[in-house]
């Protein structure tokens, strides 16, 4: 009997040792998860640092960086954060703001996520010595029609007050103390006047204006009433908001302090136009252009706008538009969001665009951009509480697929805006992403990847297979994985045809697969086949994940060392991708130390890897 008991004890010890060994292998197969930080950035005097870069430094090396936006780096919830990736257990993270070290430090922990409010000994940014009026010198209106015009001011100290100090306004119009001309003009003609703005410190600035009131045009009824000519008389057309040369030169001068050329039009106006010469002046500064139209900010890096190569004799203007879409026109887009059950539109839908206008009046839309455009959309006052809780983001309407695509955005409670990056202009809106109920996918209630699946479904990146089923253990095809990547990375549609014999226009995956191919995320398996319906292998996924990181401009490890016991089974073309994706914690090995590169991935495994990718590119 004692002999039997000893045998049982020995077996138990062996089982425990084996379990420990397996756990150790599992732990060793994956690098530590990154630490994530966000918070405010202020000077020692308590003023916010408006722009620049926060760097995370460990042992003297920069291990992560993020841009500053109006006194904040990163945001709460699922928004962008400062990522510090590496094996830094027991080490201290230091922070630098615009090259200057901060007082705050933090002990690095794997999978840490917390707020760090930074204070840095920087000189407070310069304040404009006097206010400046940002409006065109030439205005126009129509007799007998309601008129409203707002003056835009930058610099000095708020609040401002306004007054007419020379000349006069047309009869029927008045200027309010807060800088808005309103009323209905009762006479025609050209009226010259000067507006003086006074700031809180009694600093003044004056600008002269010319307001022309035109006679209202009448369109005769079709078929008669007016003799002597064919057709109808043209309606008086309101000119676009143009920027005067004087205002532009002042904006260029201010760029020495701000680092960007900012041009804007009064609140509520949807269009801004720059003459071709003004456009060349801005390009000559080598600084970003920031447009503020309809309370929407669009920032273009130098050289990002690909204006057609036309002569100055052909080009007339470069125009920017941020126009609310008519509710009837946006009806289908809004209905689609509600019908899908994932999104609510929180406010208006805006059409964003840029174009050039030729001398003959024709327009050419600017569709291609070199790099990203940074856009800030206003959040309705009633929805700012939701935004502060991380429940709002940004979406754009895909006209071809008739679906909304979710884009990660960062909410700034100071400005009441959500800022995001994109590489195309189209219909955008602030959206609420609805929470996905676990009952939606009835087959994942006890699944190990449930949290990842629900998160990615909540973001609108993935969906089920129908009838409330997600099918987590089903295989995933190359086309399906490519489509998920396109959604997560917000890859624009491609006009380039796919020259593979195993795909054709009309296939459900043709559009996203073409976008993924054009972006370099996926390649053919042979010269004439891309194998869209083949189940994707683990090594293929690893390579595509690394390409996605590269597409987002993320740092990729240079080491190509493989530590898996079956590393000899990895295809030569996939060695770099497998090694780098493992070092980036995007994909790991099995508890027995293998990678199994040729094995097919399940939908659940793919979603977990895509979730890790999403967190790292924010």
Secondary structure, DSSP 8 states (H G I E B T S, - for coil): -HHHHHHHHHHHHHHHHHHHHHHHHHHHHS----EEEEEEEEETTS-B--EEEEEEEETTEEEEEEEEETTEES-STTS--EEE-S--TT-EEEEEETTEEEEEEEE--TT-EEE--EEE--------SS-EE-S-SEEEEETTSEEEEE--EESS-S--EEEEEEE---TTEEE-TTSEEEEE--S-EEEEEEEEEE-TT--EEEEEEEEEEE-------TT-S--SSSS----------B--HHHHHHHHHHHHHHSEEEEE--TT--EEEEEHHHHHHHHHHTSEEEEEETTEEEEE-TT-B------TTTEEEEEEEEEE--TTTTHHHHHHHHHHTSEEEEEEEEEEEEEEEETTS-EEE---BSS-EEEEEE--GGGHHHHHTT-EEEEEEETTTTEEEEE--EEETTTTEEEEEESS-SEEEEEEE----GGGSTT-TT-TTHHHHHHHHHTTS---SBTTB--TTSB-BHHHHHHHHHHHHT-----S----TT--TTSTTHHHHHHHHHTTS---SSSS---TTSB-BHHHHHHHHHHHHHHTT----------STTGGGS-GGGHHHHHHHHHTTSS---TTS---TTSB-BHHHHHHHHHHHHHHH-
